[in-house]
Amino acid sequence: MEQTYFRKGFGLKGEIQGALTDDYHSAVVDEVRARGYALTVRDLTVRLAQEFGFCYGVDRAVEYAYETRAKFPGKRIFLVGEIIHNPHVNAKLAGMGIEIIARSAAGEFDFGPVTADDAVILPAFGVTRDDFERLGAAGAVLVDTTCGSVLNVWKRVDSYARDAFTAIIHGKYQHEETKATASQVTQHPGGRYLVVRNMAEARLVCDVIERGAGGEELGRRFRAAASPDFDPARDLVRVGIANQTTMLSSESLAIAAELRRAMMARYGAAELAGHFRSFDTICSATQDRQDAVLRLLQDSVDLAVVVGGYNSSNTTHLAALCAERVPTYHIEDAGCIDPEAGTIRHKPVGTHQEVEVRGWLGSGPQVVGITAGASTPNNKVGETITRIFATHGIAVAEALA
């Protein structure tokens, strides 16, 4: 019987390595790394965070997508949503003939065109159990690139549901990864979940836990972010903590501590184990990039440029960390910087629209810190460095001489 589910690659890395290098490598980034993650020319210094860009899970997902195209040259290949939150990477895959299945206005994927003769790539975020089962019923070859860190979260929330603990997930309920994580809970009879986006929302939950009242209002507020028929009076008695892997790790830990405090206040230390569970489901790559940008900001940095998709959760959190310390410009790619006009288009932290700023780099001595989200390839970081120097009237050839 022909195998129709793959999770461990096809052993074709040697065959696709040239294409990956051509599409995503940056000699500029290599040179800056070789010089101690800093490059100074005249009165402009660029400093790179020592951890940035593609993480292992993203690398694996992109490689696996390229391998899929090489493995099945005669098949139609579909991708469920985006492989990662980077428009350039997704555009590259589309250019290879991989058809992206987008969500409908109702929020569902239409798998109607998929047949048993096709191959379907599941993204790094994973898919819901319902989507997985629908694709399995279609009989297509499934190539699963779900990140191992995401799978670790799934195991935790599955264990919560099996033991009748409600999963409190720190995340964005509309995000693909959190949708997939929540679906691991509801496969169990009586499985419950609640998604909190930030500390403010977590404290609303804690208030209900401690007072034992106010559940009706909480239920109305979180209706879209909770399992069907969520009942705070019933479902906040025993809780287990998990998180979307790309959230701000310090906030995930703080939320877990606050919920633990609330449970202890309600039930006492002796009974805590029967009412509260917490496991570290923070992605190490997310943590490493956040730690690296904090170290970068300890240097004398005048401003920061963060490169990555505007819909990339981990990128927006890097931008938020930078914005606490220095003027910060979150750009989707180097095309947001116009050296001749001296402008930059960016999305300010906490807003939903791009704005354009003139004279953002200034004319005097400057130290620019640069980082990039885990879905940003090196070539986009290298192009950004090139344009920053060009804005200061410095050709990249001079910078690397």
C-alpha positions in Angstrom: 0.0 0.0 0.0 1.4 3.4 -1.0 2.5 5.6 1.9 0.4 8.8 2.1 1.7 10.5 5.3 5.2 11.9 5.7 6.8 13.8 8.6 10.5 13.1 8.3 11.5 14.4 4.9 12.5 12.6 1.8 16.3 12.6 2.0 16.5 15.1 -0.9 18.3 17.9 0.9 21.3 17.6 -1.4 19.1 18.0 -4.4 17.4 21.1 -3.2 20.3 22.8 -1.4 21.3 24.9 -4.4 17.8 26.3 -4.8 17.6 27.1 -1.1 20.9 28.9 -1.2 19.9 30.9 -4.2 16.6 31.9 -2.7 17.5 32.7 0.9 21.3 33.0 1.4 23.0 36.4 2.1 26.7 37.1 1.7 26.1 40.4 3.5 24.8 38.6 6.6 27.6 36.1 6.5 30.2 39.0 6.4 28.5 40.9 9.3 28.4 37.7 11.4 32.1 37.1 10.6 32.9 40.6 11.9 31.4 39.9 15.3 27.8 40.8 14.3 28.7 44.4 13.9 29.8 46.5 10.9 31.0 50.1 11.1 31.6 52.4 8.1 32.4 56.0 8.7 29.8 57.2 11.3 27.2 54.4 10.8 27.3 51.1 12.7 24.9 48.2 12.2 24.6 45.6 15.0 22.9 42.3 14.4 21.3 40.4 17.2 23.2 37.1 17.6 20.0 35.1 17.2 17.6 36.1 14.5 15.8 34.9 11.4 14.9 31.4 10.4 14.7 29.0 13.3 15.1 25.2 13.1 11.3 24.6 12.7 11.0 27.1 9.9 14.1 25.8 8.2 12.7 22.3 8.3 9.3 23.4 7.0 10.7 25.3 4.0 13.2 22.5 3.2 10.4 20.0 3.4 8.2 22.0 1.0 11.1 22.2 -1.5 11.7 18.5 -1.1 8.0 17.8 -1.7 8.1 19.6 -5.1 11.2 17.6 -6.0 9.7 14.3 -4.8 6.4 14.6 -6.7 7.2 16.5 -9.9 4.1 15.1 -11.6 1.6 15.8 -8.8 -0.5 18.9 -8.1 0.7 20.2 -4.7 -1.4 22.2 -2.3 -0.3 24.1 0.8 -2.8 24.7 3.6 -2.6 28.4 4.3 0.9 29.8 4.6 3.9 27.6 5.2 5.2 30.4 7.6 4.3 34.0 8.0 6.6 35.5 5.4 5.1 36.7 2.1 8.3 36.2 0.1 8.7 32.5 1.2 5.1 31.8 0.3 5.5 33.6 -3.0 8.5 31.4 -3.8 6.5 28.3 -3.2 3.6 29.6 -5.3 6.2 30.3 -8.1 7.2 26.6 -7.8 3.6 25.6 -8.7 2.5 25.0 -5.1 -1.1 26.1 -4.8 -2.0 27.9 -1.6 -5.4 27.0 -0.1 -6.7 30.2 1.6 -9.3 30.4 4.3 -12.8 31.4 3.2 -14.6 34.5 4.6 -16.2 32.1 7.0 -12.8 31.0 8.2 -12.8 27.5 6.8 -10.5 25.9 4.2 -12.1 24.5 1.0 -10.5 21.2 0.4 -13.0 20.4 -2.4 -10.3 20.5 -5.2 -8.0 18.1 -3.4 -8.0 14.5 -4.8 -6.2 11.3 -4.1 -3.8 12.1 -6.9 -2.5 15.2 -5.2 -0.1 16.1 -2.4 -0.9 18.5 0.4 1.7 20.3 2.6 0.6 21.1 6.2 2.3 24.3 7.5 4.7 24.8 10.4 1.8 26.0 12.6 0.0 22.7 12.1 -3.7 22.3 11.2 -6.8 21.5 13.3 -7.8 17.9 13.8 -10.9 18.5 11.7 -8.8 19.8 8.8 -6.4 16.9 9.1 -9.2 14.3 9.1 -10.9 16.0 6.1 -7.6 15.9 4.2 -7.1 12.3 5.2 -10.5 11.4 3.8 -9.6 12.9 0.5 -6.8 10.3 0.2 -4.1 12.8 -0.8 -0.4 12.5 0.2 0.0 14.5 3.3 3.4 16.2 4.0 3.4 17.4 7.6 5.8 20.2 8.4 4.4 21.0 11.9 7.1 22.3 14.2 8.3 20.0 17.0 7.8 22.8 19.5 4.1 23.1 18.5 3.8 19.3 18.8 5.1 19.6 22.4 2.3 22.0 23.2 -0.2 19.7 21.7 1.0 16.9 24.0 0.6 19.0 27.0 -3.0 20.2 26.3 -3.9 16.7 25.3 -2.8 15.5 28.8 -4.8 18.3 30.4 -7.9 17.3 28.6 -7.5 13.6 29.4 -7.3 14.5 33.1 -10.2 16.9 33.0 -8.1 20.1 33.3 -9.1 23.1 31.2 -6.3 24.3 29.0 -5.6 28.0 29.5 -3.7 29.0 26.3 -1.7 32.2 26.2 -2.1 33.1 22.5 -4.2 34.7 19.8 -7.4 32.7 19.3 -7.5 33.6 15.5 -3.9 32.3 14.9 -3.5 29.1 13.0 -1.3 27.6 15.7 -3.7 28.3 18.5 -6.7 27.0 16.5 -4.7 23.8 15.9 -3.7 23.5 19.6 -7.3 24.1 20.8 -8.5 21.3 18.5 -6.3 18.8 20.4 -8.4 19.6 23.5 -11.9 19.2 22.0 -11.2 15.7 20.6 -11.7 14.5 24.2 -15.3 14.3 25.6 -15.6 17.3 27.9 -12.3 18.8 26.8 -12.2 22.5 27.5 -10.0 25.5 26.6 -9.8 29.2 27.1 -7.4 31.5 25.1 -6.1 34.6 26.8 -4.1 37.1 24.7 -2.3 39.1 27.4 -1.9 39.7 31.1 -4.9 42.0 31.3 -7.2 39.1 30.0 -5.5 36.6 32.3 -6.3 38.8 35.3 -10.0 38.8 34.4 -9.8 35.1 34.6 -7.9 35.2 37.9 -10.5 37.5 39.3 -13.3 35.0 38.6 -11.3 32.2 40.0 -10.6 34.0 43.3 -14.1 35.4 43.8 -16.0 32.4 42.5 -18.3 34.9 40.8 -18.5 37.0 37.6 -18.4 33.9 35.3 -21.4 34.9 33.1 -19.7 38.2 32.1 -16.4 36.4 31.5 -18.2 33.7 29.4 -19.7 36.4 27.2 -16.4 38.3 26.7 -14.4 35.1 25.8 -17.1 33.4 23.8 -15.0 33.4 20.6 -11.9 32.4 22.4 -13.2 29.5 24.4 -14.5 25.9 23.8 -18.2 25.5 23.0 -20.4 25.8 26.0 -17.6 27.0 28.2 -18.8 27.5 31.7 -16.4 29.4 34.0 -18.1 28.0 37.2 -17.4 24.5 36.0 -14.3 24.9 33.7 -12.1 27.1 35.9 -11.9 24.7 38.8 -8.9 22.7 37.3 -6.7 24.4 34.8 -3.4 23.7 33.0 -1.3 26.4 31.3 0.1 26.3 27.8 1.1 28.9 25.2 1.2 29.7 21.5 5.0 29.2 20.9 5.5 32.6 19.3 4.2 34.7 22.2 6.4 36.9 24.4 7.9 34.3 26.7 8.2 36.6 29.7 4.5 37.3 29.5 3.7 33.6 29.2 5.6 32.9 32.4 4.0 35.8 34.2 0.5 34.7 33.2 1.3 31.2 34.5 2.5 32.6 37.8 -0.6 34.8 38.1 -3.0 31.9 37.5 -1.1 29.8 40.0 -1.4 32.6 42.6 -5.1 32.8 42.0 -5.6 29.1 42.3 -3.6 29.1 45.5 -5.7 31.9 46.9 -8.9 30.0 46.1 -8.0 26.5 47.1 -4.8 26.8 49.3 -1.3 25.4 48.9 -2.2 21.9 50.0 -4.8 21.5 47.3 -3.0 23.3 44.5 -1.8 20.2 42.6 -5.4 19.1 42.2 -6.4 22.4 40.6 -3.3 23.8 38.7 -0.7 22.4 36.3 1.9 24.3 34.3 4.6 22.9 32.0 7.2 24.9 30.1 6.0 24.9 26.5 7.9 28.0 25.5 9.7 27.5 22.2 13.5 27.6 22.7 14.0 29.5 19.4 11.5 32.1 20.3 13.2 32.5 23.7 16.7 32.7 22.1 15.6 35.5 19.7 14.0 37.5 22.5 17.0 37.0 24.8 19.3 38.1 21.9 17.5 41.3 21.2 17.5 42.2 24.9 21.3 41.7 24.9 21.6 43.8 21.7 19.7 46.6 23.3 22.1 46.7 26.2 24.7 48.1 23.7 24.6 51.8 22.7 21.9 51.4 20.1 20.2 54.5 18.8 17.3 52.8 17.0 16.2 49.4 16.0 14.9 47.8 12.7 12.9 44.6 13.0 12.4 42.7 9.8 9.5 40.3 9.2 5.9 39.8 8.2 3.4 42.1 9.8 1.2 39.0 10.6 4.2 37.2 12.2 3.5 36.9 16.0 7.1 36.3 17.0 8.3 39.3 14.9 5.8 41.7 16.4 6.9 40.6 19.9 10.6 41.4 19.0 9.4 44.8 17.8 7.6 45.4 21.1 10.7 44.5 23.1 12.8 47.0 21.1 10.2 49.7 21.3 10.4 49.7 25.1 14.0 50.9 24.8 14.6 52.8 21.5 12.8 54.1 18.5 11.8 51.0 16.5 10.8 50.4 12.9 9.1 47.1 12.1 9.3 46.6 8.4 8.1 43.7 6.3 11.1 43.7 4.1 13.9 45.9 2.7 11.5 47.4 0.1 10.1 49.5 2.9 13.3 51.5 3.0 13.8 54.1 0.2 17.4 55.3 0.4 17.0 58.1 -2.2 14.0 59.6 -0.5 15.3 59.0 3.0 12.0 57.3 4.0 11.0 54.2 5.7 7.5 52.6 5.7 6.9 50.7 8.9 4.2 49.4 11.2 4.5 51.1 14.7 4.1 48.7 17.6 0.5 48.3 18.7 -1.0 49.8 15.4 -2.6 48.2 12.4 -1.4 50.5 9.6 1.9 51.2 7.9 3.2 54.8 8.2 5.9 56.5 6.2 8.6 58.5 8.0 11.2 60.8 6.4 14.6 61.4 7.8 14.3 58.4 10.1 18.0 57.6 10.1 19.3 61.1 10.7 22.5 62.6 9.4 24.9 62.2 12.3 26.6 59.2 13.9 24.1 56.3 14.3 24.1 52.8 15.7 21.3 50.7 14.3 20.3 47.4 15.9 18.8 44.8 13.6 16.9 41.7 14.3 14.4 39.5 12.4 11.5 37.2 13.1 11.9 33.4 12.9 10.2 33.4 9.5 12.5 36.0 7.9 15.2 34.6 5.5 18.7 35.9 5.6 18.5 37.5 2.2 15.8 39.9 3.4 18.0 40.8 6.4 21.0 41.4 4.0 18.9 43.6 1.7 17.8 45.6 4.7 21.4 46.2 5.8 22.3 47.2 2.3 19.5 49.8 2.2 20.3 51.2 5.6 23.9 51.9 4.6 22.6 53.3 1.3 20.3 55.7 3.2 23.5 57.1 4.8 25.1 57.4 1.4 27.4 54.4 1.8 27.5 51.6 -0.9 27.5 48.1 0.5 30.7 47.3 -1.4 32.4 50.0 0.7 30.9 48.6 3.8 32.3 45.2 3.2 35.7 46.3 1.8 
